[in-house]
Amino acid sequence: MQYKIKIGNDWVIADPIDGEMCQKEVAPNVWVELMYSAPVEPLLIDIVVTSIDGVIQASEDFATTIVTQGEQFTVNGTLAIPDRIFTLPIKNTSTGELLFFTASVVNGAFSVNITLNKNSQYCYTNSEANLDLEPAMFNISSMKFNVVAA
C-alpha cells in the first residue's frame, strides 16, 4: 500500500505523518484522499513471574530454570486480567512441539503446574504468550526450562 503527500501543488509518493492529509492507493491507480492516522501500538500486559517452586534451580530473573524430567513444578506470578482459566503453551526448542498446560488467574495472581516428560529444552516467550492472539496482548521476559534426567 502506498501513500502520497502534497508538496506544493503536486502529490508525491511518501510516508505521511499522523494528522496529515494524504492520498492512499486502494487499488492499482485508484487513490482516495484522507487524513492519515498513525497505527497505535497496543499496550501490552506484563506477565510477571514471582516464583517457581519444585525445581532444581532457577536464575534470579527466572530466565533459565533447571527442572527434573517427569516431576511437576509450579510457576507463580501476577497478571492484570480478570479471573479466568486459559491454556499456556510451552515450546520444545529442539522439535518446535507445543505442550499446553492449564493456568488460572485469580485476583491478579496466576499459577500453572507443569510437568515436562522429555529430556530437552523448552521455552516460553512472547511468541508463545501471544499464540493465536491478534493483536498481541502480553509481554513476558523469555524463559527457558532445561529438563534433566531424574
C-alpha positions in Angstrom: 0.0 0.0 0.0 1.4 3.4 -1.0 0.7 6.9 0.2 1.2 10.3 -1.5 1.6 13.6 0.3 1.1 17.0 -1.2 4.2 19.1 -1.7 3.3 22.4 -3.3 0.8 21.6 -6.0 2.0 18.0 -6.6 1.2 14.7 -4.9 4.4 12.8 -4.3 4.8 9.2 -3.1 6.0 9.4 0.5 5.0 8.3 4.0 2.6 10.7 5.7 2.8 11.7 9.3 0.0 11.5 11.8 -2.8 14.0 11.1 -1.5 14.9 7.6 -3.8 14.9 4.5 -2.7 12.3 2.1 -3.8 10.0 -0.7 -3.8 6.2 -0.3 -3.7 3.7 -3.1 -6.7 1.4 -2.6 -6.4 -0.4 -5.9 -4.0 -0.1 -8.8 -4.1 3.6 -9.9 -7.1 4.3 -7.6 -6.3 6.8 -4.9 -8.5 8.2 -2.1 -7.8 11.3 -0.1 -7.9 11.1 3.7 -6.3 12.3 6.9 -3.6 9.8 7.9 -3.8 8.2 11.3 -0.6 6.5 12.5 -1.1 3.0 13.7 -1.3 2.8 17.5 0.9 0.2 19.2 -1.3 -1.8 21.7 -0.3 -1.6 25.3 0.9 -5.0 26.4 0.0 -6.5 29.7 3.1 -7.8 31.6 3.2 -11.3 32.8 5.4 -11.1 35.9 6.8 -14.4 37.3 7.3 -14.1 41.1 8.4 -17.7 41.9 9.0 -21.1 40.5 8.5 -24.0 43.0 9.7 -27.6 42.8 12.7 -27.1 40.5 16.4 -27.9 40.9 17.4 -24.3 40.3 16.1 -21.1 38.8 18.0 -18.0 37.9 17.1 -14.9 39.9 15.2 -13.4 36.9 13.6 -16.8 36.1 15.2 -16.7 32.6 16.8 -20.1 33.0 15.3 -22.9 35.1 16.6 -26.5 35.6 13.8 -29.0 36.2 13.7 -32.7 36.8 12.2 -34.8 33.9 8.7 -36.1 34.8 8.4 -34.0 38.0 5.8 -31.3 38.5 6.8 -27.7 39.1 4.7 -24.6 39.6 5.2 -21.2 38.1 3.5 -18.3 40.0 3.2 -14.7 39.2 0.9 -11.7 38.6 -1.2 -10.9 35.5 -3.5 -7.9 35.4 -6.5 -9.5 33.8 -9.9 -10.6 35.1 -10.1 -14.0 36.7 -10.0 -16.8 34.1 -8.6 -20.1 33.1 -6.6 -20.4 29.9 -4.0 -22.7 28.2 -0.4 -21.8 28.4 1.8 -23.2 25.6 5.4 -24.1 26.1 7.6 -24.9 23.1 10.2 -27.7 22.9 13.2 -25.8 21.3 14.5 -28.9 19.6 11.3 -30.1 17.9 9.1 -27.0 17.9 6.4 -29.1 19.5 4.0 -27.1 21.7 2.8 -28.5 25.0 -0.3 -26.9 26.6 -0.9 -26.5 30.3 -3.9 -25.1 32.2 -3.2 -21.8 34.0 -5.6 -19.9 36.2 -5.7 -16.2 37.2 -7.5 -15.3 40.4 -7.4 -11.8 41.8 -4.5 -10.9 39.5 -2.3 -13.8 40.6 -1.6 -16.8 38.4 -0.3 -20.3 38.9 0.4 -23.1 36.5 1.5 -26.6 37.2 3.9 -28.0 34.6 5.4 -31.5 34.1 7.9 -31.9 31.3 8.5 -35.6 30.4 11.2 -35.3 27.8 14.9 -34.5 28.5 15.2 -31.4 26.4 15.0 -27.6 26.5 11.7 -25.8 26.5 10.9 -22.1 26.2 8.1 -19.6 27.0 8.4 -16.3 25.2 6.2 -13.5 23.8 5.6 -15.7 20.8 4.0 -18.5 23.0 2.3 -16.0 25.3 0.5 -14.4 22.3 -0.2 -17.6 20.4 -3.5 -17.1 18.4 -3.9 -13.5 19.7 -4.1 -10.7 17.2 -3.0 -8.2 18.1 -0.6 -9.3 20.8 -1.8 -8.7 24.4 1.0 -9.9 26.6 4.7 -9.2 27.3 7.0 -11.6 29.2 10.7 -11.9 29.8 11.8 -15.0 27.9 12.1 -18.2 30.0 14.0 -21.4 29.3 13.4 -24.7 31.0 16.2 -27.2 30.9 14.9 -30.7 31.6 17.4 -33.1 33.1 17.0 -36.9 33.7 15.8 -37.9 37.1 
